[in-house]
Amino acid sequence: MKYYLYIFHRWLGIVLCLFMAMWFISGVVMLYVGYPKLTHAERLKALPMLDSVQCCAELSKVLAASKQPSAIENLRLTTVNHAPRFILQYPKMQYVAVNGLFGDRIPNISAETSVQSANAYTLGTGTYSGSVTEDPWTHSRALDGLRPLHKVHMSDAEETLLYVSSVTGEVVRDATATERIWNWVGAWIHWLYPFRGGVFDAYASDIIIYTSLIGCILTLTGLTTGILRWRFQGHYKQGSKTPYRNVSMRWHHISGLVFGLITFTWILSGMLSMNPWKIFDAGASPFNMQAYTLGNVDNAHFPLSAKDALNTFQTHEFYPCELEWRIFDGAGYYLGFDQNGRSQILLAQPNASPMNMLAVEQLQHAAERAMGKAKLHRSELLTQYDAYYYARAAHTMTGHTEKRLPMLRLEFEDPHQTWLHLDPYTGGVVKLDSYRRTSRWLFAFLHSWDWLPLLDRRPLWDIALIILSLGGLVLSISGVIIAWKRLQFKILH
């Protein structure tokens, strides 16, 4: 039985050790250089202050230009190519752009216009580089409703590549030369992006899941083999605890015993990040968004015009560069963001004054109504980060999502054991059921070591992950050397 275990591990290693070595190298790169993205904060910083003199088409005209006014999930006013523009978002990440001055719908963006938009965004000079549906730096599903994308190379010091949506005309992604170079050995390898696009695209997720599953089996059989071959009492004839005289075999055996378990948890958690076989899907959420908002974006909820809202914000020395229409608890609100990412919220009624946050009591009341018969078990206003609500660096996988404090957490007694995170600054809701909380530990903790005692004590977090990654790399490289020698032997004999 031991013989077949050794043979099984040997041939699995020959197939997978090179993959694992690449994963460890790319993982270290990703600690410091993430996959290209355009964060909310970066986008706001590049926008000019909204001009109330130029603003703006009446809401009725904007809604008339949209395809389904009642289905709008988000409506915002921003600036594209030095002019105000409404961006309407619908379910399944579909978008419509509307002229901010006249309220007419904007058709697909041309190549020439995309260069103008990119130049206005950076106040620089760009060169058109073609249109793509998807390329190595735009695999994100969040871009699906914005495709095709125009590529514009900027003549700045960072040789930035900008992607402009052909649907809205906005810059939706930026990738500097540094990001592009490092990502060839970073996220692009780590997430097996070579399988995205082309003939393998339909199978990309399955390739990652089943490759990881085989990797888990490889590490478990390796750990078992390593333990069986280690002399816990006494020594082998050559005086060591390991039977292997060959240097690469000795290193593989010892590094496997020391770093095999962490290698297993990293591969397993990587697989679980793909939500294989939908194991983290809890089914339909009991949260009813319509009951939370009690209305849709329409004229009845916004008697105060956007022009007057901007004037009100500016009177109170707040200067938005972007404006959102929000419905909350049966009332219309304007949510303004400035270039520094700060926000204020204004009830869409004459004589109202901007607020920094909505009332916590109002948020809780609306959330309880949206949860129907589910009983509220616990309410807590978070004033510091904890295991389920914390911030990460902007370049990381979840770092693009801003995590402001305070945040209201409500825990309900329903079959999903639902937790709601309610943002007092925006009225936004993030649902976290028991399955997602389990996923947080099995992926974010095991894979990225998202643990506040470490995250708050950098570079301790960096040192720990780099040392463990180097150990895994030694384990993988020694396996590659063993596999190469084994294959050479088989070929020659």
C-alpha positions as CSV (number, residue, x, y, z in Angstrom):
1,M,0.0,0.0,0.0
2,K,2.8,2.4,0.9
3,Y,4.4,1.7,-2.5
4,Y,1.3,2.8,-4.4
5,L,1.0,5.9,-2.2
6,Y,4.6,6.9,-3.1
7,I,4.0,6.2,-6.8
8,F,0.8,8.2,-6.8
9,H,2.5,11.2,-5.1
10,R,5.5,11.0,-7.4
11,W,3.5,11.2,-10.7
12,L,1.1,13.8,-9.4
13,G,4.2,15.9,-8.4
14,I,5.7,15.5,-11.9
15,V,2.5,17.0,-13.3
16,L,1.9,19.8,-10.8
17,C,5.1,21.0,-9.1
18,L,5.8,23.5,-11.8
19,F,2.3,24.9,-11.4
20,M,2.9,25.2,-7.6
21,A,6.2,26.9,-8.0
22,M,4.6,29.5,-10.3
23,W,1.8,30.0,-7.7
24,F,4.3,30.7,-4.9
25,I,6.4,33.2,-7.0
26,S,3.3,35.0,-8.3
27,G,1.8,35.1,-4.8
28,V,4.7,37.0,-3.4
29,V,4.5,39.5,-6.3
30,M,0.8,40.0,-5.6
31,L,1.6,41.0,-2.0
32,Y,2.8,44.3,-3.5
33,V,1.5,44.6,-7.1
34,G,-2.1,43.8,-7.6
35,Y,-4.1,43.2,-10.8
36,P,-4.8,46.6,-12.6
37,K,-7.9,48.3,-11.4
38,L,-9.4,51.8,-11.2
39,T,-10.6,52.4,-7.6
40,H,-13.4,54.6,-6.6
41,A,-10.9,56.9,-4.9
42,E,-8.7,57.2,-8.0
43,R,-11.6,57.9,-10.2
44,L,-13.0,60.7,-8.0
45,K,-9.5,62.3,-7.7
46,A,-9.4,62.7,-11.5
47,L,-12.8,64.3,-11.8
48,P,-13.4,68.1,-11.8
49,M,-15.9,69.8,-9.5
50,L,-19.4,69.7,-11.0
51,D,-20.4,73.1,-12.3
52,S,-24.0,74.1,-11.2
53,V,-24.0,76.6,-14.0
54,Q,-23.7,73.8,-16.7
55,C,-26.0,71.5,-14.7
56,C,-28.1,69.9,-16.0
57,A,-30.9,68.2,-17.8
58,E,-34.1,67.7,-16.0
59,L,-34.6,64.3,-14.3
60,S,-37.7,63.6,-16.4
61,K,-35.7,64.0,-19.7
62,V,-33.0,61.7,-18.3
63,L,-35.5,59.0,-17.4
64,A,-37.2,59.3,-20.7
65,A,-33.9,58.7,-22.5
66,S,-33.4,55.5,-20.5
67,K,-34.7,52.1,-21.6
68,Q,-36.4,51.1,-18.3
69,P,-36.8,53.9,-15.8
70,S,-38.3,51.6,-13.1
71,A,-35.4,49.2,-13.4
72,I,-32.6,51.7,-12.6
73,E,-30.3,50.5,-9.9
74,N,-28.0,53.5,-9.8
75,L,-28.1,57.0,-11.4
76,R,-25.1,59.3,-11.1
77,L,-24.0,62.6,-12.6
78,T,-20.3,62.7,-13.4
79,T,-17.9,64.5,-15.9
80,V,-16.7,62.9,-19.2
81,N,-14.6,64.8,-21.6
82,H,-15.1,68.1,-19.8
83,A,-18.9,67.8,-20.0
84,P,-21.6,66.6,-17.5
85,R,-22.9,63.1,-18.2
86,F,-25.5,60.9,-16.5
87,I,-24.7,57.2,-16.1
88,L,-27.6,54.8,-15.6
89,Q,-27.0,51.3,-14.3
90,Y,-29.5,48.5,-14.7
91,P,-29.6,44.9,-13.4
92,K,-26.9,42.5,-14.7
93,M,-24.4,45.3,-15.1
94,Q,-26.0,47.1,-18.1
95,Y,-25.4,50.8,-18.6
96,V,-26.8,53.8,-20.5
97,A,-25.1,57.2,-20.9
98,V,-27.2,60.4,-21.2
99,N,-26.0,63.9,-22.1
100,G,-25.8,65.9,-18.9
101,L,-26.8,69.2,-20.6
102,F,-29.7,68.2,-22.9
103,G,-30.9,64.8,-21.7
104,D,-30.5,62.9,-24.9
105,R,-29.1,59.4,-25.0
106,I,-25.5,59.0,-26.0
107,P,-24.7,56.4,-28.7
108,N,-21.6,54.2,-28.7
109,I,-18.4,56.1,-28.1
110,S,-16.1,56.4,-31.1
111,A,-12.3,55.9,-31.1
112,E,-11.7,59.7,-31.5
113,T,-14.0,60.5,-28.6
114,S,-12.4,57.9,-26.4
115,V,-9.0,59.6,-26.9
116,Q,-10.5,62.9,-26.0
117,S,-12.0,61.4,-22.8
118,A,-8.7,59.9,-21.8
119,N,-6.9,63.2,-22.4
120,A,-9.5,65.0,-20.3
121,Y,-9.2,62.4,-17.6
122,T,-5.4,62.7,-17.2
123,L,-4.9,66.2,-18.7
124,G,-2.4,64.5,-20.9
125,T,-1.9,63.3,-24.4
126,G,-2.9,59.8,-25.5
127,T,-2.6,57.6,-28.6
128,Y,-5.4,55.3,-29.7
129,S,-4.4,51.6,-29.6
130,G,-7.5,49.8,-30.8
131,S,-10.6,48.3,-29.3
132,V,-10.9,45.1,-27.3
133,T,-13.7,43.1,-25.8
134,E,-11.3,41.6,-23.3
135,D,-7.5,41.4,-22.9
136,P,-4.9,40.5,-20.2
137,W,-5.7,43.5,-18.1
138,T,-9.5,43.6,-18.4
139,H,-10.7,40.1,-17.3
140,S,-12.8,41.6,-14.5
141,R,-16.5,40.7,-14.7
142,A,-17.3,44.2,-13.4
143,L,-16.4,45.5,-16.8
144,D,-18.8,43.3,-18.7
145,G,-21.6,45.8,-19.2
146,L,-19.0,48.4,-20.4
147,R,-17.5,46.5,-23.2
148,P,-16.0,46.8,-25.9
149,L,-13.2,48.9,-24.4
150,H,-11.1,51.5,-26.3
151,K,-7.4,51.4,-25.4
152,V,-5.5,54.7,-25.1
153,H,-1.7,54.8,-24.4
154,M,-0.8,58.0,-22.4
155,S,2.5,59.7,-22.8
156,D,3.1,60.1,-19.1
157,A,6.1,59.0,-17.0
158,E,4.3,55.7,-16.0
159,E,3.3,54.8,-19.6
160,T,-0.3,54.4,-18.5
161,L,-2.7,52.4,-20.5
162,L,-6.3,53.6,-20.2
163,Y,-9.4,51.7,-21.1
164,V,-12.4,53.8,-22.1
165,S,-15.9,52.3,-22.2
166,S,-17.6,52.4,-25.6
167,V,-20.9,52.5,-23.7
168,T,-20.4,55.4,-21.3
169,G,-17.2,57.1,-22.5
170,E,-15.7,56.9,-19.0
171,V,-12.2,55.7,-18.2
172,V,-12.9,52.4,-16.5
173,R,-9.5,51.0,-16.0
174,D,-5.9,52.1,-15.9
175,A,-2.7,50.0,-16.0
176,T,0.7,51.5,-15.6
177,A,3.8,49.9,-17.3
178,T,4.9,48.7,-13.8
179,E,1.6,47.0,-13.2
180,R,1.6,45.4,-16.6
181,I,5.2,44.1,-16.3
182,W,4.8,42.7,-12.8
183,N,1.4,41.2,-13.5
184,W,2.8,38.8,-16.1
185,V,4.5,37.0,-13.2
186,G,1.9,38.1,-10.7
187,A,-1.9,37.9,-10.9
188,W,-1.9,36.8,-14.6
189,I,-0.1,33.6,-13.6
190,H,-1.6,33.2,-10.1
191,W,-5.1,33.2,-11.4
192,L,-4.3,31.1,-14.5
193,Y,-5.4,33.9,-16.8
194,P,-3.7,32.2,-19.8
195,F,-6.8,30.0,-19.9
196,R,-9.1,33.0,-20.1
197,G,-10.2,33.8,-23.7
198,G,-9.9,31.5,-26.7
199,V,-10.8,27.9,-26.7
200,F,-10.3,27.4,-23.0
201,D,-12.5,30.3,-21.8
202,A,-15.6,28.2,-21.1
203,Y,-13.5,25.8,-19.0
204,A,-11.3,28.4,-17.2
205,S,-13.1,28.1,-13.8
206,D,-13.1,24.3,-13.9
207,I,-9.4,24.2,-14.8
208,I,-8.6,26.3,-11.7
209,I,-10.9,24.2,-9.5
210,Y,-9.8,20.8,-10.5
211,T,-6.1,21.7,-10.8
212,S,-6.3,23.0,-7.2
213,L,-8.2,19.9,-6.1
214,I,-5.4,17.7,-7.6
215,G,-2.9,20.0,-5.8
216,C,-4.7,19.3,-2.5
217,I,-4.4,15.6,-3.1
218,L,-0.7,16.0,-4.0
219,T,0.1,17.8,-0.8
220,L,-1.9,15.4,1.4
221,T,-0.2,12.3,-0.1
222,G,3.1,14.1,0.2
223,L,2.5,14.9,3.9
224,T,1.5,11.3,4.5
225,T,4.6,10.0,2.6
226,G,6.9,12.4,4.4
227,I,5.6,11.4,7.8
228,L,5.9,7.6,7.0
229,R,9.5,8.1,5.8
230,W,10.7,10.2,8.7
231,R,12.4,8.4,11.6
232,F,10.9,9.8,14.7
233,Q,12.9,7.4,16.8
234,G,16.4,6.4,15.8
235,H,18.2,7.1,12.5
236,Y,18.7,5.6,9.1
237,K,22.1,4.0,8.3
238,Q,23.6,7.3,7.1
239,G,22.8,8.8,10.5
240,S,19.9,11.1,9.5
241,K,16.1,11.1,10.1
242,T,15.4,11.1,6.3
243,P,16.3,8.2,4.1
244,Y,17.3,10.3,1.2
245,R,20.9,10.9,0.3
246,N,20.2,12.9,-2.9
247,V,20.2,16.7,-2.1
248,S,17.0,17.5,-3.9
249,M,15.1,14.5,-2.4
250,R,16.3,15.5,1.1
251,W,15.3,19.1,0.6
252,H,11.9,18.0,-0.7
253,H,11.3,15.7,2.2
254,I,12.3,18.2,4.9
255,S,10.6,21.2,3.3
256,G,7.4,19.1,2.8
257,L,7.2,18.2,6.5
258,V,7.8,21.9,7.5
259,F,5.7,23.7,4.8
260,G,3.4,21.0,3.5
261,L,0.5,21.9,5.7
262,I,0.5,25.6,4.8
263,T,0.9,24.6,1.2
264,F,-2.2,22.5,1.5
265,T,-4.2,25.3,3.1
266,W,-3.2,27.8,0.5
267,I,-4.1,25.5,-2.4
268,L,-7.4,24.6,-0.7
269,S,-8.4,28.2,0.0
270,G,-7.5,29.2,-3.5
271,M,-9.9,26.5,-4.8
272,L,-12.6,27.7,-2.4
273,S,-12.2,31.3,-3.7
274,M,-13.9,30.0,-6.9
275,N,-16.9,28.9,-4.9
276,P,-16.7,25.4,-6.4
277,W,-20.0,23.6,-6.9
278,K,-21.7,26.6,-5.4
279,I,-21.0,25.5,-1.9
280,F,-21.1,29.0,-0.5
281,D,-24.5,29.9,-2.1
282,A,-27.2,30.0,0.6
283,G,-30.1,30.6,-1.8
284,A,-32.3,33.6,-2.0
285,S,-31.7,36.3,0.6
286,P,-34.6,37.3,2.8
287,F,-33.6,40.9,2.4
288,N,-36.1,42.9,0.3
289,M,-34.4,45.9,-1.3
290,Q,-37.7,47.4,-2.4
291,A,-39.0,47.3,1.1
292,Y,-35.7,49.0,2.3
293,T,-35.9,51.9,-0.2
294,L,-39.7,52.2,-0.6
295,G,-39.5,53.7,-4.0
296,N,-37.8,54.3,-7.3
297,V,-35.9,57.2,-8.8
298,D,-38.6,59.5,-10.3
299,N,-39.7,63.1,-10.2
300,A,-42.0,62.6,-7.3
301,H,-39.1,61.7,-5.0
302,F,-36.8,64.6,-6.2
303,P,-38.7,67.9,-6.1
304,L,-35.3,69.5,-5.5
305,S,-33.4,69.7,-8.8
306,A,-29.8,68.6,-9.2
307,K,-28.8,72.2,-10.0
308,D,-30.3,73.4,-6.7
309,A,-28.7,70.4,-4.9
310,L,-25.3,71.4,-6.1
311,N,-25.8,75.0,-5.1
312,T,-26.9,73.8,-1.6
313,F,-23.8,71.6,-1.2
314,Q,-21.5,74.5,-2.4
315,T,-23.2,76.9,0.0
316,H,-22.2,74.6,2.8
317,E,-18.6,74.6,1.4
318,F,-18.8,71.1,0.0
319,Y,-17.9,70.7,-3.7
320,P,-19.0,67.5,-5.3
321,C,-17.3,66.0,-8.3
322,E,-20.0,63.3,-8.6
323,L,-23.6,63.2,-7.6
324,E,-25.8,60.1,-7.1
325,W,-29.6,59.8,-6.8
326,R,-30.6,57.6,-3.9
327,I,-33.9,56.4,-2.6
328,F,-34.0,55.5,1.1
329,D,-36.9,54.9,3.5
330,G,-39.4,56.4,1.0
331,A,-37.5,59.6,0.4
332,G,-35.1,60.9,-2.3
333,Y,-31.5,61.9,-1.5
334,Y,-28.6,63.4,-3.3
335,L,-25.3,61.7,-2.4
336,G,-22.3,63.9,-3.3
337,F,-18.7,62.9,-3.4
338,D,-15.7,65.3,-3.6
339,Q,-12.3,64.7,-5.1
340,N,-10.9,63.5,-1.8
341,G,-13.5,60.8,-1.5
342,R,-15.5,62.5,1.2
343,S,-19.3,62.4,0.9
344,Q,-22.3,64.3,2.1
345,I,-26.0,63.4,1.7
346,L,-28.9,65.8,1.1
347,L,-32.6,65.2,1.3
348,A,-34.1,66.1,-2.0
349,Q,-36.4,68.7,-0.6
350,P,-36.3,72.5,-0.6
351,N,-34.5,74.1,2.4
352,A,-32.8,70.9,3.4
353,S,-29.2,71.0,4.6
354,P,-26.5,68.4,3.8
355,M,-25.7,65.8,6.4
356,N,-22.5,63.7,6.9
357,M,-24.5,60.6,7.7
358,L,-28.0,59.2,7.9
359,A,-29.5,58.5,11.4
360,V,-28.6,55.1,12.7
361,E,-32.1,54.6,14.0
362,Q,-33.6,55.2,10.6
363,L,-31.2,52.7,9.0
364,Q,-32.1,50.0,11.5
365,H,-35.8,50.6,11.1
366,A,-35.6,50.3,7.3
367,A,-33.4,47.2,7.5
368,E,-35.9,45.5,9.9
369,R,-38.7,46.3,7.5
370,A,-36.7,44.8,4.6
371,M,-36.0,41.6,6.5
372,G,-39.7,40.9,7.0
373,K,-40.5,38.5,9.8
374,A,-36.8,37.8,10.6
375,K,-36.2,38.9,14.2
376,L,-33.3,41.2,15.0
377,H,-30.9,39.5,17.3
378,R,-28.2,42.1,17.8
379,S,-27.4,45.6,16.7
380,E,-23.9,47.1,16.9
381,L,-22.3,50.3,15.7
382,L,-18.8,49.4,14.7
383,T,-16.3,52.2,15.4
384,Q,-13.2,50.0,14.7
385,Y,-12.4,47.1,12.4
386,D,-13.0,43.5,13.3
387,A,-12.7,40.1,11.8
388,Y,-15.6,40.6,9.4
389,Y,-15.3,44.3,8.6
390,Y,-11.8,45.5,7.8
391,A,-9.8,47.5,5.2
392,R,-7.1,46.2,2.9
393,A,-4.6,48.0,0.7
394,A,-6.0,49.3,-2.5
395,H,-4.0,47.0,-4.7
396,T,-5.3,43.8,-3.1
397,M,-8.3,41.8,-4.3
398,T,-10.8,43.4,-1.9
399,G,-8.9,46.7,-1.4
400,H,-10.9,48.6,-4.0
401,T,-14.0,48.6,-1.7
402,E,-13.8,51.5,0.7
403,K,-14.5,50.5,4.3
404,R,-15.4,53.5,6.3
405,L,-16.3,53.8,10.0
406,P,-18.6,53.9,11.8
407,M,-20.7,51.0,10.2
408,L,-23.9,49.6,11.6
409,R,-24.1,45.8,11.9
410,L,-27.4,44.1,12.4
411,E,-27.6,40.3,13.1
412,F,-30.9,38.5,12.4
413,E,-32.4,35.2,13.4
414,D,-33.4,33.8,10.1
415,P,-32.5,30.5,8.3
416,H,-29.5,32.3,6.6
417,Q,-28.3,33.8,9.9
418,T,-28.1,37.1,8.0
419,W,-25.8,39.9,9.0
420,L,-26.3,43.3,7.4
421,H,-23.6,46.0,7.2
422,L,-25.4,49.4,6.7
423,D,-23.3,52.4,5.6
424,P,-24.5,55.5,7.4
425,Y,-22.7,57.7,4.8
426,T,-24.6,56.3,1.8
427,G,-27.4,54.1,3.1
428,G,-25.7,51.2,1.2
429,V,-26.2,47.6,2.3
430,V,-23.8,44.6,2.3
431,K,-25.3,41.2,3.2
432,L,-23.2,38.6,4.9
433,D,-24.9,35.2,5.6
434,S,-23.4,32.3,7.4
435,Y,-22.1,30.8,4.2
436,R,-20.2,34.0,3.3
437,R,-18.8,34.3,6.9
438,T,-17.5,30.7,6.6
439,S,-16.0,31.6,3.2
440,R,-14.3,34.6,4.8
441,W,-12.3,32.2,7.1
442,L,-11.7,29.5,4.5
443,F,-10.5,32.0,1.8
444,A,-9.5,35.4,3.2
445,F,-7.9,34.1,6.3
446,L,-6.3,30.9,5.0
447,H,-5.2,32.3,1.7
448,S,-4.3,36.0,2.5
449,W,-3.9,35.7,6.2
450,D,-6.4,38.5,6.7
451,W,-6.1,38.6,10.5
452,L,-6.1,42.0,12.2
453,P,-3.3,41.2,14.7
454,L,-1.0,40.6,11.7
455,L,-2.5,43.2,9.3
456,D,-2.1,45.9,11.9
457,R,1.5,44.9,12.6
458,R,3.2,45.1,9.2
459,P,5.9,44.2,8.3
460,L,5.2,41.2,10.5
461,W,2.5,40.1,8.1
462,D,4.9,40.5,5.1
463,I,7.7,38.6,6.8
464,A,5.5,35.7,7.7
465,L,4.0,35.4,4.3
466,I,7.3,35.7,2.4
467,I,9.0,33.1,4.6
468,L,6.2,30.7,4.2
469,S,6.1,31.3,0.4
470,L,9.8,30.8,0.2
471,G,9.4,27.5,2.0
472,G,6.7,26.4,-0.4
473,L,8.9,27.5,-3.3
474,V,11.7,25.3,-2.0
475,L,9.2,22.4,-1.7
476,S,8.0,23.0,-5.3
477,I,11.4,23.6,-7.0
478,S,12.9,20.5,-5.4
479,G,9.9,18.6,-6.7
480,V,10.5,20.1,-10.2
481,I,14.1,18.9,-10.1
482,I,13.1,15.5,-8.9
483,A,10.4,15.3,-11.7
484,W,12.9,16.4,-14.3
485,K,15.5,13.8,-13.3
486,R,12.8,11.1,-13.1
487,L,11.5,11.9,-16.6
488,Q,15.1,12.0,-18.0
489,F,15.7,8.5,-16.5
490,K,12.5,7.2,-18.0
491,I,13.4,8.6,-21.4
492,L,17.0,7.3,-21.4
493,H,15.9,3.9,-20.2
